[in-house]
Amino acid sequence: MRARFGLVLLLGFVATMANAAVDPVVSTEAGKLQGVKDATAPSVQVFRGVPFAAPPVGNLRWQEPQPVAPWAGVRPATDFGPRCMQQPLYSDMMFRSPPPSEDCLYLNVWTPAHLDGKPKGKLPVLVYIYGGGFMAGDSSEKRYDGAALAKRGIVVVTVNYRLGVFGFLSHPELSAASPHHASGNYGLLDQASALAWVKRNIAAFGGDPDRITIGGESAGSMSVSTLMASPLSRDKIAGAIGESGAIMQKWAPTPQAEAEKAGAAFAATLKAPTLAELRALPAETLLAAQGKAEGTRFDVVIDGYFLTEAPEVTFKNGQAAHVPLLVGSNSQEAGGAAILGDGPATVANYRAGLKRALGDKADTVFALYPATTDAEVLPAATAVAGDDFLGLPTWKWFDLQRQTGAPTYYYYYSRVRPRFVTDTSNSPPQWGAVHSAEIEYALGNLDVNPLYAWTKDDRKVSSIMSGYFANFIKTGNPNGAGLPVWVKASTDADKIQRQVIDVKTFSAPFPEQRRYQAVEPILYMH
């Protein structure tokens, strides 16, 4: 009997030790967290739904993020936290989180470190910020999954931040109540708070707080440009990655006074002119009003706190984070139909479209984006639309950082995504790499998106691009064994090269550099 009882105890002890190995526990400043082994990558441990700030509800709605209340015992970190309040705007977002809630300030950590309760603090860290026009998105999206890069020896963090009216409302009463006399930018303050949390806590997950790279796509890329410029965050990062977007030029931040006026007008439509009345409204009421508020934008603002000036000025003055920057854009950031409308791709229709969009600037832009034959129209119109949307601001960010002498690398992504698995048509493939098409490739996440019929060539492109990203996060340089050489941007504008990323990847001259310089003052379409 004693032998049998001893065997039971032994088996129980072995099972307990096995569970401990599978379900790691780490100590953060607010308490202990228990994660799980990643189901798709057994060598990776993941901590989901980690609170980095107090729930921004009640009187904390439209305040900068506040500290997390400590908890007793061990808090499970097995499930994603709720995504922030948003409308279903984009069909390509595949969430794994609970429905939207104002209580949404959570992050997720994937780590390859063998956690035994003792801080490691040696691995490079990526903090990745989702896109979605500052109106939608979530850190649980499949395409942002951190396991693939974690398998390459990187601690990956994805973060939530407030969106739309909840994240970017400016209002005179909010400014008056703020100790900084600031309002708006709450979503960006969330990002800065998450970054500061990572800086303070990531060693417990095996990450090095002095080797944090921030990255993001679209609105996430715009966010990276602001975090590099903000006095609240620019000293906390070691590198930056921007995919298609910057808060510059067309997307330059709004002055706070102008944003306050728009916010007060929005509040008036709700018959809630005071801050107390606004905070008393249900979140669903605000979200519905946001959806009906045609022409109202909740923008990044120069609030005197998170942003003391336009980021373009900060970069131009050399005061932004002087860190390595990897940045680029896609070959179809916007479709040529933005210029051509419903008409055919002919030279005549292209000229007419430019005239409609740009008025007396049309001929100058046509000379910079020429099309002498109908066959050249679609690429030219696509280039104009894409540059106006995000290509030009992204280049400006690159160009300003390049001039500081910081290591800077520019890519041009042109891999056309394959057809949907369910697409049996014989229609021709799209022209160019559409906005956001590179995300799964760059983060090594083709397999988490089953919608596309990925090919051997797609996997080759993903291996190259995710290899560049991993090397850059580790060393500040994308180059490494087995990858085509990527030439760092020269401080001499005539010698700049960019990396064309496709099935054939190579460094090449950057002819658009001169075109961008010429078109910069005149392009913005409305």
N, C-alpha and C positions, 0 to 999 in steps of 0.2 A: 504493500500500500504506500509506504514511504517513498519507494522508488517511482511509483506512478505519480504521486503528488509532486515529487521533484521534477519529473519530466514535464508535467503541466506548467510548473513555475518556469522551467527553462524555456519551453515553447512560448509562454507569455512574454518572457524577457526578450526573446529573439524577435517576436512580433512587434513589441514596443520599440526596440532598436530599429527595426526595418521601417516602421512608420515614422520614426524620428528622422531617418535618412531621407524618406520620401517627402515628408512635410516639415520643411525647415522652419525654425523660429528665429527671428531677429529682433533686436531691441532698438527702437527708435526713440526720439525725444519724448513722444507722447505715450509710449507703451510698447508692448511686445506684439509682433505680428506673426501669424503662421501662414506660410504660403503652401504651394503644392508643386509637384513635379509637372512640367509641361507635358501634356498628352502626346504632342507631336514630336517632342525633342526631349527624350529622357535625361539627357545631360544638362538640361536647363531647368532652373527653378523659377516659378513665376509668383508674384505677389500682386493680386488684383484688388481694385477698390480701396486703395490706401488713402485715407483722408490727409490732405496737406493743409487744409484751412477749415475753419468752422463753416457750417452750412450758411450760405448767404440769404437767410430768410428773415421775415419780420422786419425789425429795425435794421438788420444787416443787409437788406436788399439795397443795392446801390451804395455800398460802402466798400472800401478796399478790404481785401481778405483779412480775417482775424485768425489768431492762433487756434489750433485744434485743442479741444478739451482733452486732457489725459484720460486714459481708461485703465481699469484694473484688469489683471489677468492677461490672457492671451487672446487677441482679436483675430478671428479668421480673416484671411486675405485671399479667399478662393474664388470670389465672384466679382465681376466688374460692377462698379458703382453706376448709379443712374446717369444718363447723358443729360446735358444741360437743356433747358427749355428751347424748343425749336419746332419749326414746321417741317413736314416731309418735302424738302425742296429738290433733292438730288437722288435719282434712281440708282446710282452706282454705289451708294453708301450701304454697306452690309454691317449692321450693328450687332453686337453681342451683349448689349447692356439692357437693363430695365428701361421702361418708358421714361420720357423726359420728366425732370423734376428740378425745382430750384436748388434742392440739396444735391449738388453735383460736383463739388470740388474734390475730385479723387484722381489719383494717378495709378499707374501700373508699372511694375518693375520685372524685367526678365534678366536673370543673371546666370552665368555659367560657373560662378564661384561655388566651391564646395563649402557650404555654410555649416559651421559647427558651433555657432553662438559667439565666435570670436571675430571681431572686425578684421577684414582683409585689407581693403583700401588700396588695391594695386591696379585694377582693371580700368581701361578707358570707358567713358560714359557717353551715351547719346541720349539727349532729351529731345523728343520729336513732337512737333506741334501740328495738329491736323488742319486741313483746309476746309473750305465751305463758305467763303465770302463773309466770314464773321457772323453768319446767320445759321449755319448748320455744321454738323460734324461731331465726332466723338472719338475718344482715345481707345475705344473698344473695336473700332472698325477693323475688319479682317486684314485689309491691305497694310495696316500699320503694325501688325503683329511683330513682336520683338524677338521671337525665338530664332529666326534664321541668322540675324546678326549676333545674337548671344552665342550661338554655336561657333562664331568666329572669334570669341574671346572679348565681347563687349557687353557691358551692362546697359540695357536699353530701357528707357523710361518714356511712357506716353502720358500726356496730361490733359485734363479737361479744363475748359475756361468758359466763362459766361458769354452768351451770344446775343446778338440783336439788341432789343430794348433793354434786356437784363444786363447786358455787358457793356453797352455803349451809349446809354442815355445821359445827356448833359441837361442840366436844369439850373436856373438861378439859385433855387433853394438848396440844391445839393452842393453847389459851390460855396454858398454862404455857410453851410453846416460843416464843411470839410476843414480840418486843421491846416490843410494845404491850399485852401481856396480853389480846389480843383473838382471837376466832375467829368464823368465819362471815363473811357479807358479802363473800366473795371475788368473786362476780359483780359487786357494786357497786364493789369496788376495781378490778376490770377496767375498768369504765366510767370511773372517775376517772382511771385510768392512760391510757386512750385519749384522754380529754379533755385531759390534760396533754400527751400526744404531739401532739395537734392544735395546742395552744397553741404548742408549740415548733417545729413543722414546717410548719404549713399555709401560711406565706408562700411556700414553695417551689412550692406548687400554685396560687398566685394569690390565696390567702385572707388576710384581715385577722385576725390573732390577737386583736385587741381587739374584734372584732365577731362573737363566736361565740354562736349561739343553740342551745340544746339542746332536743330535742323527742322525743316518743315516745307510744305508744298502749298502754293497758292496763298490763301490767307495765312497759312502757317509760315510760308516763306516771308510774307510781308511782316509777320510777327517777329521773325528772326532779325530782320533789318531794324526793327524798332528796339528790340532787346539789345542789339549791338550799340544803339545810340543812347538808350536811356541811362541816366546816372544811377538808376536803381539796380541795374543788371549788368552793365557793360564790364564790370570788374570781376564777374563770376564765371566767365567762359574762357575756354582755351581754343575754341574753333567754332566755325559756323558753316552751315550748309543751307543754301537757298535754292528751291526748285520753283521757278516761274512766279516771281512776284517780289515787289518791294514797295514800301510806303514812300514813294517818290513820284515826281512829275504828275501824271494823271491822278495818282492815288495819294498825293500829298495830304497831310492831315489838315483838318478844318480848325480854324481858330476857335477857341472855347466860346467866345461871345456869340459867334454865329451858331455854334452847336447848341448853346443854351436857348437861343431864340427858337430854334427848330424843336427842341425838347419841350419848351413851354407851349408851343403851338400844338404839339402832339398831345400833351396833357389836357389841353383845353377841349380837344375832340372827345375826350373821355369824361368830360365834366368833373375832372379831378385836378384842379389847378394847383393845389398845395401838395407838398411832399407827404404829409400825413395821409391825405386822401389817396395819393398814388400808391403808397405802401400798403394801404388797406385793401386795394383791389386784388382779387384772385389772380394768380399767375396766368390762368387760362384766358382771363379777360384781356390782359395786356398782350398776350400772344395773338389773340384774335384781332385786336386793334392794330397790332403791327402788320398783320397780313392784309389789312384793308387800307393801310396808310400809304396810298399811292404817292410816290415822289418823296416820301420821308426816308432818309437814310440815317442809320445810326453808325457814325463814322469814328475812326481814330481822330483824336483831337490833340492840339497843343494845349495841354492843361496846366503847364507850369510846374508839374510835379513828375509824372512819369515821363513826359516829353516837355522839355523846356524850350524847344525849337523844332523846326522841321528836321527829320533825320538827314535829309540831303545836306543841310547846313552843317550838321554835326560831323558828317563824313567829310565834307569839303574842308572843314577846319582841322581835320585830323584828330578829332576828339572821340570818335567812335572806338569800339574795342579794336585794338591793333593786333588782330589774331588772323591766322590763316582762314581764307574764305574759299569755299567751293560753291559755284553758283552757275546757273544756266537756264535755258528755256527750250521749248519744244518747237518742232517745225510747223505745227498747226495749233497755236495757242487760241486762235479764233478762226472761224471759217470764212472763206472768201465771200460767202453770201452776205456778210455784213456790208460789203461794198457792192456786190453785184445784184443783191436783192433776188427776186425770182427770175431775173432775166438770164439769158445764155452767157457763157464765158467768151465774150467777144471783146475786141479792143474798144469798139465803140461803146459797148455797155459798161466796160471798165472805166472809161473816161467819164461817162455820165454818172456812174456811181461815185467816183471821187468828187465830182462837182457837187453832188447832193450832200455828201458828208463833209466836205472841206471848203466849199465855196471858192474864193479866189486863191486858196492855197493849192488847189487841185493840180495845176500844171507843174508846180514845183515838186509836189509829191510824186506825180507821174514820172518826172525826170529821174527821181531817185529810185523808183520802183517801176522801171519801164517794162512794157510788153509790146513788142513789134509785131507779133503774130498772135492769133487766137490761142494757140497752144501754150503761149507764155502767160496768158491772162490769169488762170487759176492760181498758179504759184505766186504771181505778183500780188493779186488781190488778197490771197491768204497771208502773205508777208505783211502787207499794210495793216490788215485787221489784227493780226497777232501781235505786231510790234506796238500798235496803238493800245491794245488791251494790257499786255504784260511784258512783251519782249523788250520794249524800250526802257521801262522802269527797272527791269532786272539788269539790263546792260548798264544803266547809270550807276546802280549800286556797285556792280563789279568794277566799273571804270574809276569810281572815286576811291574804292579800297585799293585797287591796283596802284594808284598814284601815291599812296602812302608808303609803298615799298613792302607792305605785308604780303606774304605768299598768297597769291590769288590764282584760281583756276576756273576757266569758263568752259562749259560744255554746250553743245548743240545736239539735242536728242531727236533722232529722226526715225527710229524704228516704228513702223506702222503695226499697230496691234492686230492680231489675227481675228478672224471671224468669231462670232458667238458659236458655241457648240451646236446650238439649235438652228443656226442659219444654213439653210440648204439652197439659198438662192444663188444665182450666177451674177449678181450685181458686182460691179468693180469695187475693189477695196477703196477705203477712204484715202484722200490725199494727205499725207503727212501724219506726224504723231500728234494726236489731239491733246489738249490740256489735261493734265493729270495721268496720262497714259504711262508715264515712266515709274510711277510709285512702286508697283509690284516688282518691277525689274530692279530698281535701286535698293529696295529693302529685302530682296531675295524671297519674295512672297508670291511667286506665280502659282504655287500649289494651293494657296489659301483662297484663290479666286477660280472657281470651277466654271465660270461662265464662258471662258474663252478657250478655243482649241489651240493651246500652246504647242509650239513645234520645237524641234531641236535648235533651230536658229534663235527662237525666243529664249531658250534656256542658256544659249551661248551669250546673248546680250545681257541677260540677268547676271550671269556669272561675272562678266566684265564690270558691269556698273556697280553691283553690290561689292565687288572686290575693291573698286576705287573708293567707295564710301567707307568700307571697313578700314582700309589703309589710312585714309584721311582722318578718320576718327582716332586711330591709334597714334598717328605720327604727324598730322598736319600736312601730309603729302599723299596724294592718291596713288602714286606709283608703287609698284611691287612686282615680285616675280610672276612671270606668266601673263602680264598685262601689257597691252600696247602703251608705249611711253606717252605720257601726258606732259606737255611742256608748260611750265609755269609762265603766267603772263608777264611780259616784259614791261618795265616802266617806260620804255620807248614805244609810243603808240604805233609806229610804223613796223614794229617787229612782233606785235601781239599775235599769238596763235590761240585757237580754241580746239577743243576735243570733240570731234564728230563721233557720236555714240550710236552705233547700228551694228548690223552683222559684221560689217567691216568698220572697225574703230581706228581712228587715226588723228594725229594733230595736223592742223591745216591753218593757213592764213585766215584772218578774221576780217573779210572784206566789209562786213556790215558795220565795223567800228567807225569808219569814215562816214558811212551813210547815216548812222545814228547821230553822229555829231552834227551833221547837216540838217537832219529832219527834227531833231530834238525840240527846237523852239516852236514848231508849227503843226505837229501832227495831230494832237489830241482831238478825237472825234466825239461828238455829243449826240 
